[in-house]
Amino acid sequence: MAENTVKLEIQFESLLAAVSSLKTAEKHRLLEMLEKELFEDDDLTNDPEAMADIQEALDDYAAGDYLPYEEFIAQRKSQHHDLSSRHAQGNPEENHSIAS
């Protein structure tokens, strides 16, 4: 038996509108399908560099070498305030890197 196929072209904006009209459960089904499609070849266990990075993060966490989320946000706000102040004082060219 021959298989019939249909190729359908939909404007991207129309697709977005259609997705927006879906119920939450349908959006979750769509998300699951997209994640499978997008990440099916992403197997980090076969990437030695990624595994080393993950192990380093786990080791740091186990040693207590991490910053709780609340402290991280407080630091970011403080740094943003400092950068805004420098910019207002006419020093926008100063180093804006985040200290670790």
C-alpha positions as CSV (number, residue, x, y, z in Angstrom):
1,M,0.0,0.0,0.0
2,A,1.4,3.4,-1.0
3,E,1.9,5.9,1.7
4,N,0.4,9.4,1.0
5,T,2.1,12.4,2.3
6,V,1.1,16.1,2.4
7,K,3.6,18.9,2.7
8,L,2.0,21.9,4.4
9,E,3.5,25.3,4.6
10,I,2.4,27.6,7.4
11,Q,3.5,31.1,8.1
12,F,5.5,31.2,11.3
13,E,3.3,33.9,12.8
14,S,0.2,31.7,12.1
15,L,2.0,28.8,13.8
16,L,2.7,31.0,16.8
17,A,-0.9,32.1,17.0
18,A,-2.0,28.5,16.8
19,V,0.3,27.5,19.6
20,S,-0.9,30.4,21.7
21,S,-4.4,29.1,21.4
22,L,-3.6,25.6,22.7
23,K,-4.6,24.5,26.1
24,T,-1.9,24.0,28.7
25,A,-1.8,20.2,28.4
26,E,-1.5,20.5,24.6
27,K,1.4,23.0,25.0
28,H,3.1,20.5,27.3
29,R,2.7,17.7,24.7
30,L,4.1,20.0,22.1
31,L,7.0,21.0,24.3
32,E,7.9,17.3,25.0
33,M,7.9,16.6,21.3
34,L,10.1,19.6,20.5
35,E,12.5,18.7,23.3
36,K,12.8,15.2,21.9
37,E,13.4,16.5,18.4
38,L,15.9,19.2,19.5
39,F,17.9,17.3,22.0
40,E,17.8,13.6,20.9
41,D,21.4,13.8,19.9
42,D,22.6,15.7,23.0
43,D,24.2,13.0,25.1
44,L,26.5,14.8,27.5
45,T,27.8,11.4,28.8
46,N,29.8,11.1,25.6
47,D,31.4,14.6,25.9
48,P,34.4,14.4,28.2
49,E,34.7,18.2,28.6
50,A,31.0,18.5,29.6
51,M,31.4,15.6,32.1
52,A,34.5,17.2,33.6
53,D,32.6,20.5,34.0
54,I,29.7,18.8,35.6
55,Q,32.0,16.8,38.0
56,E,33.8,20.1,38.9
57,A,30.5,21.7,39.7
58,L,29.3,18.7,41.8
59,D,32.7,18.7,43.7
60,D,32.4,22.4,44.4
61,Y,28.8,22.0,45.7
62,A,29.8,19.0,47.9
63,A,32.7,21.1,49.3
64,G,30.2,24.0,50.1
65,D,31.8,26.2,47.5
66,Y,28.7,27.8,46.0
67,L,26.7,31.0,46.4
68,P,23.0,30.6,47.4
69,Y,20.6,32.1,44.9
70,E,19.5,34.9,47.3
71,E,23.1,36.0,47.8
72,F,23.8,35.8,44.0
73,I,20.8,38.0,43.3
74,A,21.8,40.5,46.0
75,Q,25.3,40.7,44.5
76,R,24.0,41.2,41.0
77,K,21.7,44.0,42.2
78,S,24.7,45.6,44.0
79,Q,26.9,45.3,41.0
80,H,24.2,46.7,38.7
81,H,23.8,49.7,41.1
82,D,27.6,50.2,41.1
83,L,27.7,50.1,37.3
84,S,24.8,52.6,37.0
85,S,26.5,54.9,39.5
86,R,29.8,54.8,37.5
87,H,28.0,55.4,34.3
88,A,26.1,58.4,35.8
89,Q,29.5,59.8,37.0
90,G,30.9,59.5,33.5
91,N,33.0,56.3,33.9
92,P,31.1,53.9,31.6
93,E,34.4,52.4,30.3
94,E,35.5,50.8,33.6
95,N,35.7,47.0,33.8
96,H,32.2,45.5,34.2
97,S,33.2,41.9,34.9
98,I,31.4,40.0,37.6
99,A,33.7,38.9,40.5
100,S,33.6,35.3,41.4
